[in-house]
Amino acid sequence: MAAHEEIEYATAEGNDYPAHERTYENFLLMTVIGVFNALNICVALTIGGVKGAWWTAFAVIVAASLVSIHGLATGAKVPSYVMLVLALLILALR
């Protein structure tokens, strides 16, 4: 039978808690940037479908993709927020 003792993670050999934290932070970064990239693409498709400005929609998709790549490379989330605001402004003013 297996032992039913309390497991001490802090003293367990091979336990790399800082690596787990980094992995979780990277997962959250990828999730936030991915969600905002998907929202930017949805707004761009709305610009193309509702307003009929497909070249503008294409430009928004390209810019959102570049911003997402930049965010993943540097760890910055703010450019994704700014890109969504710009896409919404383009939708409102176009």
N, C-alpha and C positions, 0 to 999 in steps of 0.2 A: 504494500500500500504506500501511497505517497504521503509524505509528511505534511501535516496541516499546521505548520508553524507560520508565524507572521513573517512576511518577506520584508527585509530592510533594503529598500532601493538605494538609499544614500550610501550604504556600505557595500553594495553588491559589486563584484568585480565586473568590469566591462560595461558599466553603466555610464553613458556619456550624456548627461543631462543637458549641458550647453549645446551639444549637437542637436538634441531634440528640440530645444527652444529655437535654434536657428532654422530648422526645418519647418517648424510651425509658423514662424514669422515669414519665411519665404512663401509658404502656402497661402497665408493671409494676403500677402502682397500680390501674388498671382491671381487670387480670387477677386480682389478689389479692382485690379487693372483689367482683368477679363470681363468683369461685369460692366465696367464703364466703357470698355471697347464695344461690347455688345449693344449697350445703350446708344453709343455714337453711331453704330451701323444702323440701328433701328431709326434713329432720327434722320440719318442720311437717306434711307429708303423712303421715309416720309417726305423729305424734301423732293426727291425724285418723283414719287408717285402722286403726291398731292399738288405740288407746285409745278411739276413738269420740268424741273431744272436738274436733269440727269448729270450734266457735267459738274455742276456744283456738288451734287451728291457724291460723285466719284471723287472729287477733291476732298470732301469731308472724310470719306472712307480711307483714302490714302493718308491724310493728315492724322486721323485717329490711329491708324496702324503704326505710323512712325512714332507717335506719342507713346503708344503702348510699348513699343520696342525700347524706347528711351527709358520709360519707367521701369521696365524689367531689368534693364542693364544697370541703372543707377539706384534703384530702390525708391524712386520718388513717386508719390501718389498724386500730388497736387496738379501736375500737368494733365492728368486724365480728367480731373474735375474741371479744369479750365477748358479743356477741349469740349466737354459736354456742354458747358455754358455757351461756348462759341457756336457750337452746332445748333443749340436751341435759339440763339440770337439770329443765326442765318435763317432758320425755319420761320421765325417770327417776322423778320424784315424782308424776306425775299418775296 
